[in-house]
Amino acid sequence: MKKIFITGANQGIGFETARQLAALGHYVYLGSRSLLNGIEAQEKLNSAGFHNVECIEIDVTDIHSIQSAKQTLESKTQQLDVLINNAGIAGEQPQNISTGSISNLRNVFETNFFGAVQTTQLFIDLLKKSEGPRIINVSSPLGSLSLQSDSQNHNFRTYDAYSASKTALNAFTVLLSKEFEETDFKIISVEPGYTASNLNRYQGTQTPEQAAGIIVKFVTLQDIPTGKFFDRNGNELGW
């Protein structure tokens, strides 16, 4: 049984990832910005027969909230095996890089990039106590500079702030994996696919249940590469 913490786990892909991992017998901490929403998510899973889940309030944009979440987690477990940085926002439209609001760009980065970095920094000591610590950063194909540079990807042109934040998140994956390359840490970015969720006003082409599968796979595989970027089928993507 692994101890797993998922940010943004009260809904969407995060919630479904928690459900699938709980079904496999792992103990899952549901990170939620809203304590009320987190409790509701926990109760929903409890009603489905899963009692190996527990809500912890965390706002990844607020360092004091992250510190409080860490203290709460330390009171419940001596180690953390997996951190899934899933919390994310799409930002307001329009967000073209030449004319988009700087405040919107900053808000997107606060959650999607800085939130993941500071959560990881504060939780890293708990992860170091695991025999096989893993960090999974939930990214997007929009974060791939290779795909962004492809002139055929017209759909990428309306989410510049979001795309830039996910590119930064991917850089964090590379840098962190290099820092810990001589350890047992496994650190990757995963792109779960275009999923119908609150993030995109439910416009995606797959369900959260389908999207969660690739995250669960990389949590449960006996061994995985580190410092890589994978799509929903487990294929490596170019940075």
C-alpha positions as CSV (number, residue, x, y, z in Angstrom):
1,M,0.0,0.0,0.0
2,K,1.4,3.4,-1.1
3,K,0.6,6.7,0.6
4,I,-0.4,9.1,-2.1
5,F,-1.2,12.8,-2.0
6,I,-3.1,14.4,-4.9
7,T,-3.7,18.1,-5.3
8,G,-7.0,19.2,-6.8
9,A,-8.5,15.8,-5.9
10,N,-12.0,16.9,-5.1
11,Q,-13.2,16.8,-8.8
12,G,-12.3,15.8,-12.3
13,I,-9.2,13.8,-13.1
14,G,-7.8,14.2,-9.6
15,F,-10.9,12.7,-8.0
16,E,-11.1,9.8,-10.5
17,T,-7.4,9.1,-10.0
18,A,-8.0,9.0,-6.2
19,R,-10.9,6.6,-6.7
20,Q,-9.0,4.2,-8.9
21,L,-5.9,4.2,-6.6
22,A,-8.1,3.6,-3.5
23,A,-9.8,0.7,-5.4
24,L,-6.3,-0.8,-5.7
25,G,-5.8,-0.6,-2.0
26,H,-3.6,2.5,-1.7
27,Y,-4.2,5.2,0.9
28,V,-5.0,8.4,-0.8
29,Y,-5.0,12.0,0.6
30,L,-7.4,14.2,-1.3
31,G,-5.9,17.6,-1.5
32,S,-8.6,20.2,-2.0
33,R,-8.5,24.0,-2.0
34,S,-12.0,24.1,-0.5
35,L,-12.3,22.0,2.7
36,L,-16.0,21.7,2.1
37,N,-15.5,20.3,-1.4
38,G,-12.8,18.0,-0.2
39,I,-15.1,16.6,2.5
40,E,-17.8,16.1,0.0
41,A,-15.4,14.2,-2.3
42,Q,-14.3,12.0,0.7
43,E,-17.8,11.3,1.6
44,K,-18.6,10.3,-1.9
45,L,-15.8,7.8,-1.9
46,N,-16.7,6.6,1.5
47,S,-20.3,5.9,0.2
48,A,-18.8,3.9,-2.6
49,G,-17.0,1.7,0.0
50,F,-13.6,3.3,0.0
51,H,-12.4,4.2,3.5
52,N,-8.7,4.4,2.6
53,V,-9.1,8.1,1.6
54,E,-8.8,11.3,3.6
55,C,-9.3,14.9,2.7
56,I,-6.7,17.6,3.5
57,E,-7.3,21.2,2.8
58,I,-4.6,22.8,0.6
59,D,-4.5,25.9,-1.6
60,V,-1.3,25.5,-3.7
61,T,-1.2,29.2,-4.4
62,D,-0.9,30.0,-0.6
63,I,2.4,29.0,1.1
64,H,0.7,29.1,4.5
65,S,-2.0,26.7,3.3
66,I,0.7,24.3,2.0
67,Q,2.6,24.5,5.3
68,S,-0.6,23.7,7.2
69,A,-1.3,20.8,4.8
70,K,2.2,19.4,5.4
71,Q,1.7,19.6,9.2
72,T,-1.6,17.8,8.9
73,L,-0.1,15.1,6.7
74,E,2.9,14.7,9.1
75,S,0.4,14.0,11.9
76,K,-1.1,11.2,9.9
77,T,1.9,9.5,8.2
78,Q,5.7,9.3,8.6
79,Q,6.3,9.1,4.8
80,L,4.8,9.9,1.5
81,D,5.3,7.6,-1.5
82,V,3.7,9.6,-4.3
83,L,2.9,13.2,-4.9
84,I,0.6,14.0,-7.8
85,N,0.7,17.7,-8.8
86,N,-2.7,17.7,-10.4
87,A,-4.2,21.1,-9.4
88,G,-4.6,23.4,-12.4
89,I,-6.6,26.2,-14.0
90,A,-7.1,27.1,-17.6
91,G,-7.2,30.8,-17.1
92,E,-9.5,33.5,-18.7
93,Q,-10.0,34.1,-22.4
94,P,-8.6,35.6,-24.5
95,Q,-5.0,34.8,-23.5
96,N,-3.0,35.5,-26.7
97,I,0.5,36.1,-25.6
98,S,0.8,39.4,-27.5
99,T,-2.3,41.0,-25.9
100,G,-3.4,38.8,-23.0
101,S,-3.7,40.1,-19.5
102,I,-0.6,39.9,-17.5
103,S,-2.7,39.4,-14.3
104,N,-4.3,36.4,-16.0
105,L,-0.9,35.0,-17.0
106,R,0.3,35.4,-13.4
107,N,-2.8,33.7,-12.0
108,V,-2.4,30.7,-14.3
109,F,1.3,30.4,-13.3
110,E,0.5,30.7,-9.6
111,T,-1.5,27.5,-9.7
112,N,0.0,25.5,-12.6
113,F,3.7,26.2,-12.0
114,F,4.5,27.9,-8.7
115,G,1.8,25.9,-6.9
116,A,3.4,22.6,-8.0
117,V,6.9,23.8,-7.2
118,Q,6.2,25.1,-3.7
119,T,4.1,22.0,-2.8
120,T,6.9,19.7,-3.9
121,Q,9.5,21.7,-2.0
122,L,7.5,21.5,1.2
123,F,6.6,17.8,0.8
124,I,10.0,16.6,-0.4
125,D,11.2,15.6,3.1
126,L,8.2,13.2,3.5
127,L,8.9,11.8,0.0
128,K,12.6,11.2,0.9
129,K,11.4,8.8,3.6
130,S,9.8,6.5,1.0
131,E,11.8,3.5,-0.4
132,G,10.5,4.5,-3.9
133,P,9.3,8.1,-4.0
134,R,7.5,9.4,-7.1
135,I,6.4,12.8,-8.3
136,I,3.9,12.9,-11.1
137,N,3.3,16.4,-12.7
138,V,0.0,16.4,-14.6
139,S,0.9,18.4,-17.8
140,S,-0.7,18.9,-21.2
141,P,0.4,18.5,-24.8
142,L,0.1,22.3,-24.9
143,G,3.2,22.3,-22.7
144,S,5.3,20.6,-25.4
145,L,7.4,23.1,-27.4
146,S,7.8,20.4,-30.0
147,L,4.1,20.2,-30.5
148,Q,3.7,23.9,-30.2
149,S,6.1,24.5,-33.0
150,D,4.1,22.2,-35.3
151,S,2.2,24.5,-37.7
152,Q,-0.6,21.9,-38.0
153,N,-1.6,22.3,-34.3
154,H,-4.1,25.1,-34.8
155,N,-6.1,24.2,-31.7
156,F,-3.1,25.2,-29.5
157,R,-3.5,28.9,-30.4
158,T,-6.1,29.9,-27.9
159,Y,-4.5,28.9,-24.6
160,D,-1.2,30.7,-24.5
161,A,-1.1,31.4,-20.8
162,Y,-2.0,27.8,-20.0
163,S,0.5,26.4,-22.5
164,A,3.3,28.5,-21.1
165,S,2.5,27.4,-17.6
166,K,2.6,23.7,-18.6
167,T,5.9,24.3,-20.5
168,A,7.3,25.7,-17.2
169,L,5.9,22.7,-15.3
170,N,7.7,20.3,-17.8
171,A,11.0,22.2,-17.2
172,F,10.4,21.7,-13.5
173,T,10.2,18.0,-14.1
174,V,13.5,17.9,-16.0
175,L,15.3,20.1,-13.5
176,L,14.1,18.2,-10.5
177,S,14.8,14.8,-12.0
178,K,18.4,15.9,-12.8
179,E,18.8,17.1,-9.2
180,F,17.7,13.7,-7.8
181,E,19.1,11.5,-10.6
182,E,21.4,9.7,-8.1
183,T,18.5,8.8,-5.8
184,D,15.5,6.5,-6.0
185,F,13.2,9.4,-7.0
186,K,11.2,8.9,-10.2
187,I,9.9,12.3,-11.5
188,I,7.8,12.6,-14.7
189,S,5.3,14.7,-16.5
190,V,2.1,13.0,-17.8
191,E,-0.4,14.3,-20.3
192,P,-3.7,12.5,-19.6
193,G,-5.5,13.6,-22.8
194,Y,-8.3,16.1,-23.7
195,T,-10.7,15.4,-20.9
196,A,-14.2,16.7,-20.2
197,S,-13.9,18.5,-16.9
198,N,-14.5,21.8,-15.2
199,L,-11.1,23.0,-16.5
200,N,-12.4,23.2,-20.1
201,R,-16.1,23.6,-19.4
202,Y,-16.6,19.9,-20.1
203,Q,-15.5,20.2,-23.8
204,G,-13.1,17.3,-23.7
205,T,-13.4,14.1,-25.8
206,Q,-12.8,11.6,-23.0
207,T,-14.0,11.1,-19.4
208,P,-12.0,11.6,-16.2
209,E,-12.2,7.9,-15.7
210,Q,-10.3,7.3,-19.0
211,A,-7.8,10.1,-18.3
212,A,-6.9,8.9,-14.8
213,G,-5.8,5.5,-16.2
214,I,-2.3,6.8,-17.3
215,I,-1.6,8.5,-14.0
216,V,-2.6,5.3,-12.1
217,K,-0.4,3.3,-14.4
218,F,2.7,5.3,-13.6
219,V,1.9,5.2,-9.9
220,T,1.6,1.4,-9.8
221,L,4.2,0.2,-12.3
222,Q,7.0,-1.5,-10.4
223,D,9.6,0.7,-12.1
224,I,9.4,3.8,-14.4
225,P,11.9,6.1,-16.1
226,T,12.6,9.5,-14.7
227,G,12.7,12.9,-16.3
228,K,10.4,12.0,-19.1
229,F,7.1,13.2,-20.6
230,F,4.4,10.7,-21.4
231,D,1.0,10.9,-23.2
232,R,-2.2,9.1,-22.3
233,N,-1.1,5.9,-24.1
234,G,2.2,5.8,-22.2
235,N,4.2,6.9,-25.2
236,E,7.1,9.4,-24.6
237,L,6.4,12.9,-25.9
238,G,9.0,15.4,-27.0
239,W,9.6,18.4,-24.8
